[in-house]
Amino acid sequence: TSLAQIRSRLDVRILPDLGDLPMAAITRTQIRAAVASWTAAGAGPRTVRGTYGTLSQVLKAAALDGLIPTNPAKGVEMPRLSRDRVEIPDAAKVHQIEAALPARLQSMALVIAATGIRIGEARGLTVDRIKGDRLTVDRQRTLDGSEFCDVKTAAAVRTIHMGKLAREAIRKHLATDGAGPDGLIWRGPDDQPLRHDATVQAWARMRRKVAGLPARGGWHLLRHYNASVLIAAGLSVRAVADRLGHEDPSITLRTYSHLWPTDQRAAADAIDAALG
C-alpha cells in the first residue's frame, strides 16, 4: 500500500507540476508554488505533506548521488495539520463490525481487534505462525495476494501473545473452513489468497449496515480499538508501540496521546512530596 501511495503522489501531483523539469532546474520557489497549487486544488494538509515528503525523498536521493548539489525541497513550509483526534469504536461497535462482515472474515476482524495486527499482516498470516498463545508476525501478503512480502518496517517483525478470545476465533475458523493456499488462515471467496481490494470492498459493505462508525478509517479502526484498550489497561507507550509494531514510540504517542491519563493529581502530590 505504501508503494501504491507513492505511485499515486507522483502521478497525480508531483509529475504533472514538476515532471518536465530537469532535477537541476527545480528551485525552492517552484516547489513552494507546487505545494500552493496542491492546496488550492483541494488537497488536505496530510495529503500535501505526504506528497511533499515523497518529492523531498526523490531530491534528497538525487543530491546524495551527486546529480544535484543540494535538495531544493529542504525548508519549504507546510500547511498546518489540524489536531483531529483519532476516533475509536467501542467494544459494542467492534462486535457489530464483526457480525456485519462476511462469515469468512468475521474471525479476522476479531483477531485484529484483539491483537492489533495490520490488515496486510492478517492477510498473510499462516497456520505455522501460530504456536499456542504466540502469534508471530514476520511477513504480510502483497496487494493482489499472489505472494508473501516484507512487513512494513523492521519493528513490525514481532511476536504477540494472544488471549483466549483470539485463539478461539482462529481455532473455530480453521475447524470450519480449514487453511487456504500456503497455509493461509483467511482467504477470499474464490478460495484463493485474500486480496487487499476484497477486504476494502467487504469493509465498505459492512459500513452500510453499521451506523455510528467514525467517518474515517477502514480496518485500521480495529487497531485503534486495540491500542485504546491497552492504554486504558495502563500499558506504557513503549509496550503499546511494541505490540502494534510501530517503528518509533513517538508514532504511538502522537496518534494516541489523548488517551493516556494526565495524572494531574498524582503529579501535584509527587511535587509536594519531593519539595516537602
C-alpha positions as CSV (number, residue, x, y, z in Angstrom):
1,T,0.0,0.0,0.0
2,S,3.0,2.3,0.7
3,L,4.2,1.7,-2.9
4,A,0.8,2.4,-4.3
5,Q,0.5,5.6,-2.3
6,I,3.9,6.8,-3.6
7,R,3.0,6.0,-7.2
8,S,-0.2,8.0,-6.7
9,R,1.6,11.0,-5.3
10,L,3.9,11.0,-8.3
11,D,1.3,10.5,-10.9
12,V,-1.4,12.8,-9.5
13,R,0.7,15.8,-8.3
14,I,4.4,15.7,-8.5
15,L,5.0,14.8,-12.1
16,P,2.2,17.0,-13.6
17,D,3.7,20.0,-11.8
18,L,7.5,19.3,-12.0
19,G,8.0,16.2,-14.1
20,D,9.1,18.1,-17.3
21,L,11.9,19.9,-15.4
22,P,15.4,18.6,-15.1
23,M,16.2,18.0,-11.5
24,A,19.0,20.6,-11.5
25,A,16.5,23.2,-12.7
26,I,14.0,22.7,-9.8
27,T,14.1,25.6,-7.3
28,R,12.7,26.1,-3.8
29,T,10.4,28.7,-5.3
30,Q,8.9,26.2,-7.8
31,I,8.4,23.7,-5.0
32,R,6.6,26.3,-2.9
33,A,4.4,27.1,-5.9
34,A,3.6,23.4,-6.4
35,V,2.7,23.0,-2.8
36,A,0.4,26.0,-3.0
37,S,-1.2,24.5,-6.2
38,W,-1.9,21.2,-4.4
39,T,-3.6,23.0,-1.5
40,A,-5.6,25.3,-3.9
41,A,-6.8,22.1,-5.8
42,G,-8.3,20.9,-2.6
43,A,-5.7,18.5,-1.2
44,G,-5.8,18.4,2.6
45,P,-2.7,19.2,4.8
46,R,-1.8,15.5,5.3
47,T,-2.0,14.8,1.6
48,V,0.1,17.8,0.8
49,R,2.7,16.9,3.5
50,G,2.8,13.3,2.2
51,T,3.3,14.4,-1.4
52,Y,6.0,16.9,-0.4
53,G,7.7,14.1,1.6
54,T,7.9,11.9,-1.4
55,L,9.2,14.7,-3.6
56,S,11.8,15.6,-1.0
57,Q,13.0,12.0,-0.7
58,V,13.5,11.9,-4.5
59,L,15.5,15.1,-4.5
60,K,17.5,14.1,-1.4
61,A,18.5,10.8,-3.2
62,A,19.5,12.8,-6.2
63,A,21.7,15.0,-4.1
64,L,23.3,12.1,-2.4
65,D,24.1,10.6,-5.8
66,G,25.7,13.8,-6.9
67,L,23.1,14.5,-9.6
68,I,22.2,17.9,-8.0
69,P,24.2,19.9,-5.5
70,T,21.6,20.1,-2.7
71,N,17.9,19.2,-2.0
72,P,15.9,22.3,-3.1
73,A,12.8,21.0,-1.1
74,K,14.6,21.5,2.2
75,G,12.9,24.2,4.3
76,V,9.7,24.6,2.4
77,E,6.9,25.4,4.7
78,M,4.0,23.0,5.0
79,P,0.3,23.6,5.8
80,R,-0.6,23.1,9.4
81,L,-2.2,19.9,10.5
82,S,-5.5,20.0,12.3
83,R,-5.4,18.4,15.7
84,D,-8.2,16.0,15.0
85,R,-8.2,13.2,17.5
86,V,-8.4,9.6,16.3
87,E,-12.0,8.4,16.7
88,I,-12.1,4.9,18.1
89,P,-15.0,2.4,18.1
90,D,-16.0,0.8,21.4
91,A,-16.4,-2.9,22.1
92,A,-20.0,-2.9,21.1
93,K,-19.2,-1.4,17.7
94,V,-16.4,-3.9,17.2
95,H,-18.8,-6.8,17.6
96,Q,-21.3,-5.1,15.3
97,I,-18.5,-4.8,12.7
98,E,-17.7,-8.4,13.2
99,A,-21.3,-9.5,12.7
100,A,-21.8,-7.4,9.6
101,L,-18.8,-8.8,7.7
102,P,-18.9,-11.9,5.5
103,A,-18.7,-15.1,7.7
104,R,-15.2,-15.9,6.3
105,L,-13.8,-12.6,7.6
106,Q,-15.6,-12.3,11.0
107,S,-12.8,-14.1,12.9
108,M,-10.2,-12.0,11.2
109,A,-11.9,-8.8,12.4
110,L,-11.9,-10.1,16.0
111,V,-8.3,-11.2,15.8
112,I,-7.2,-7.8,14.5
113,A,-9.1,-6.1,17.3
114,A,-7.6,-8.5,19.9
115,T,-4.0,-8.4,18.7
116,G,-3.6,-5.1,16.8
117,I,-2.1,-6.6,13.7
118,R,-2.4,-4.8,10.4
119,I,-4.8,-6.0,7.7
120,G,-1.8,-6.9,5.4
121,E,-0.3,-8.9,8.2
122,A,-3.6,-10.7,8.8
123,R,-4.0,-11.5,5.1
124,G,-0.5,-13.1,5.2
125,L,-0.9,-15.0,8.5
126,T,-0.4,-18.7,8.2
127,V,-1.1,-21.7,10.4
128,D,2.6,-22.2,11.1
129,R,2.9,-18.7,12.6
130,I,0.6,-19.7,15.4
131,K,2.2,-21.6,18.3
132,G,0.0,-22.0,21.3
133,D,-0.7,-18.4,22.5
134,R,2.0,-16.9,20.4
135,L,1.4,-15.2,17.1
136,T,4.5,-14.4,15.0
137,V,4.3,-11.5,12.5
138,D,7.3,-11.6,10.1
139,R,5.7,-11.2,6.7
140,Q,2.5,-9.9,5.0
141,R,0.7,-10.5,1.7
142,T,1.0,-8.4,-1.4
143,L,-2.0,-6.3,-2.5
144,D,-3.0,-8.8,-5.1
145,G,-2.5,-11.7,-2.7
146,S,-0.1,-13.5,-5.0
147,E,2.9,-13.8,-2.7
148,F,4.4,-13.0,0.7
149,C,6.4,-9.8,1.2
150,D,8.2,-8.0,3.9
151,V,6.3,-6.3,6.7
152,K,6.0,-2.5,6.8
153,T,9.2,-1.9,8.9
154,A,11.7,-3.9,10.9
155,A,9.8,-3.1,14.1
156,A,6.8,-4.8,12.6
157,V,8.5,-8.1,13.0
158,R,7.2,-9.2,16.4
159,T,5.7,-12.0,18.5
160,I,2.3,-11.2,20.1
161,H,0.8,-13.1,23.0
162,M,-2.8,-13.9,22.2
163,G,-5.6,-14.1,24.7
164,K,-8.3,-16.8,24.7
165,L,-10.6,-14.7,22.5
166,A,-8.2,-14.6,19.6
167,R,-7.1,-18.2,20.0
168,E,-10.7,-19.4,20.0
169,A,-11.6,-17.3,17.0
170,I,-8.7,-18.8,14.9
171,R,-9.5,-22.4,16.2
172,K,-13.1,-22.1,15.2
173,H,-12.4,-20.6,11.9
174,L,-9.9,-23.3,11.0
175,A,-12.3,-26.0,12.2
176,T,-15.0,-24.7,9.9
177,D,-13.1,-23.5,6.8
178,G,-9.6,-25.1,7.1
179,A,-6.4,-23.4,5.9
180,G,-6.1,-22.0,2.5
181,P,-3.2,-21.9,-0.1
182,D,0.2,-21.7,1.6
183,G,-1.4,-22.4,4.9
184,L,-3.2,-19.0,4.9
185,I,-5.7,-18.7,7.7
186,W,-8.0,-16.4,5.8
187,R,-8.8,-16.5,2.1
188,G,-11.1,-14.9,-0.5
189,P,-14.5,-16.1,-1.6
190,D,-12.8,-17.9,-4.6
191,D,-10.8,-20.0,-2.1
192,Q,-7.7,-18.1,-3.3
193,P,-5.4,-15.8,-1.2
194,L,-7.3,-12.8,0.1
195,R,-6.7,-9.7,-1.9
196,H,-6.5,-6.2,-0.5
197,D,-9.3,-4.9,-2.7
198,A,-11.6,-7.7,-1.4
199,T,-11.1,-6.6,2.2
200,V,-11.7,-2.9,1.1
201,Q,-15.0,-3.9,-0.6
202,A,-16.1,-6.1,2.4
203,W,-15.4,-3.2,4.8
204,A,-17.4,-0.8,2.5
205,R,-20.4,-3.1,2.5
206,M,-20.2,-3.5,6.3
207,R,-20.2,0.3,6.7
208,R,-23.6,0.4,5.0
209,K,-25.0,-1.9,7.7
210,V,-23.4,-0.5,10.9
211,A,-24.4,3.0,12.0
212,G,-22.3,5.3,14.1
213,L,-18.9,4.3,13.0
214,P,-16.2,7.0,12.8
215,A,-16.3,8.8,9.4
216,R,-12.7,8.0,8.6
217,G,-10.9,4.7,8.8
218,G,-11.1,1.2,7.4
219,W,-9.8,-2.0,9.0
220,H,-7.3,0.2,10.9
221,L,-10.1,1.2,13.2
222,L,-9.8,-2.2,14.8
223,R,-6.1,-1.5,15.5
224,H,-7.1,1.8,17.1
225,Y,-9.5,-0.1,19.3
226,N,-6.8,-2.4,20.4
227,A,-4.5,0.5,21.2
228,S,-7.2,2.2,23.3
229,V,-7.8,-0.9,25.4
230,L,-4.0,-1.3,26.0
231,I,-3.7,2.3,27.1
232,A,-6.8,2.1,29.4
233,A,-5.2,-1.0,31.0
234,G,-2.2,1.1,31.9
235,L,0.4,-0.1,29.4
236,S,3.3,2.2,28.7
237,V,3.9,4.0,25.4
238,R,6.8,1.6,24.7
239,A,4.7,-1.5,25.4
240,V,1.9,-0.3,23.1
241,A,4.3,0.6,20.4
242,D,6.0,-2.9,20.6
243,R,2.6,-4.7,20.4
244,L,1.4,-2.6,17.4
245,G,4.8,-2.9,15.6
246,H,5.4,0.9,15.5
247,E,8.9,1.8,14.4
248,D,9.1,4.6,16.8
249,P,7.2,5.1,20.1
250,S,6.7,8.8,19.1
251,I,4.3,7.5,16.4
252,T,2.2,5.8,19.1
253,L,2.3,8.9,21.4
254,R,1.4,11.2,18.5
255,T,-1.6,9.1,17.5
256,Y,-2.9,8.2,20.9
257,S,-1.6,10.8,23.3
258,H,-5.2,12.0,24.2
259,L,-6.0,8.5,25.5
260,W,-3.3,8.5,28.2
261,P,-4.5,9.9,31.6
262,T,-2.8,13.2,32.5
263,D,-2.5,12.2,36.2
264,Q,-2.5,15.8,37.3
265,R,-3.4,15.0,40.9
266,A,-0.5,12.4,41.1
267,A,1.9,15.0,39.6
268,A,0.9,17.6,42.2
269,D,1.3,15.1,45.0
270,A,4.7,14.0,43.7
271,I,6.0,17.6,43.7
272,D,4.6,18.2,47.2
273,A,6.4,15.0,48.4
274,A,9.7,15.9,46.8
275,L,9.8,19.5,48.0
276,G,8.0,18.6,51.2
